[in-house]
């Protein structure tokens, strides 16, 4: 979706929208539109849309009102995004190619207007690459948003900042949406190489041979049943001088059959998005680099495919991780924590991060606990947990903290190795977090975010259509802004 800025409504614009606060219609609206809005019970509630028609310059023009809620609401930015998104949702396949949004009648500031444009851009994402028989009325027609009379500073706020974050969310959605025969460990790496070219991000890639030399028995064990070898990719943005970087580590299981502990067939197609954590890290790094963040940030994605062939890892196998710790594999479908264990060790030994946050579609148990409303947060550091929670709340990527402690940690002790990769039935998300914590060195501040319930949506939300949501990209970006950029 292209966005451009104009000082007047383009002559060829057939649809012009206005952002309206609750009970605050523009004063210069024709009486027929005001009456029509009242008859339609349009009040300016966030996300409400009213459409009317009139004549301008001898042409019939569609006039649209998009509600932004109360101007003093705590969730004002989210409401403004919702207004922009509602407009795009309505006109994305309408036959219109251009939508003009006239900001000249309200009292919005530059960041407010940028929020409207962000919502519009995010809601416009569609992945129709493989759909060859759509009818014309199903195809995306809207390709351009024209911001008219935008407040001073809006163009800079958009071009230098918000557009980069939106591009990061789109990249994550792209990676998560692609099928597993297209995105697998090697192609994930190549897609990132292409997307990061010219951004200033330094890329390092570990092959399976590198992993063997380093003793990464955990990630190699997950990948040994697949024809697709595992990879680890690191994307390093050095925008903050010489201080130790913040590290974000993503689980990238590009397809999870469960391995020998194979999943039921029904719904297994969803497991193409078991790389949602890695997708979020890649998208967030694109956002951070795109807006040239003044921070030192590294994103690491541990990539593997979990398949059940004759060479696959078995329940009861014992693997030795890069850290030297041994793991008894009880269930090969608890593979994400194995991928992350070696990724976390390599990250710490290579980059010496000041803080480390991992993101993973790790457990179905977190969906039982929190549904699809919050991701689960686990941390060894109260300050880090609070900063992540605040960042998520600010951008709408909501997370909720759950405990980690010694009582839960004992549940993953193994009688023949250092650790079991699963605990008992209860507290499944917590014991998964406890597993990861065993690979955190030197009391480094660490947080684990279980995003299993958040990366894919079965129905449209405010700023996404059904499918990949791009969850956690904006959370990471906001966290970097708040904690590393002053």
Protein Blocks (a to p, Z undefined) as FASTA:
>chain_A
ZZdddfbdcfklcbdcddddehiacfkbcfklmmmmmmnopghiahiacdddddeehiac
ddddddebjfkbfklmmmmmmmmmmmmmmmmmnopabdcddfklmccdfklmmmmmmmmm
mmmpccfklmckbcfklpcfbfbdcdehiaehklmmmmmmmmmmmmmmmmmmmmmmpcfk
lmcfklmmmmmmmmmgonlpacddddfklmmmnopaklmmmmmmpcbdcddddddddfeb
jadcddddddddfbaghpmmpcdfehplmmmmmmmmmmmmmmmmmmmmmnopabdddddd
ddddddddfkbccehiacddfkopacddfblklmmlmmmmmmmmmmmmmnopabdcdddd
fbfklmmmnommbccdddfbfklmmmmmmmmmmnopacddddddfklmmmmccfkbmbdc
bdcfbhklmmmmmmmmmmpghhiacddddfklmmpcfbdcfkbcehjehioklmmmmmmm
mmmnZZ
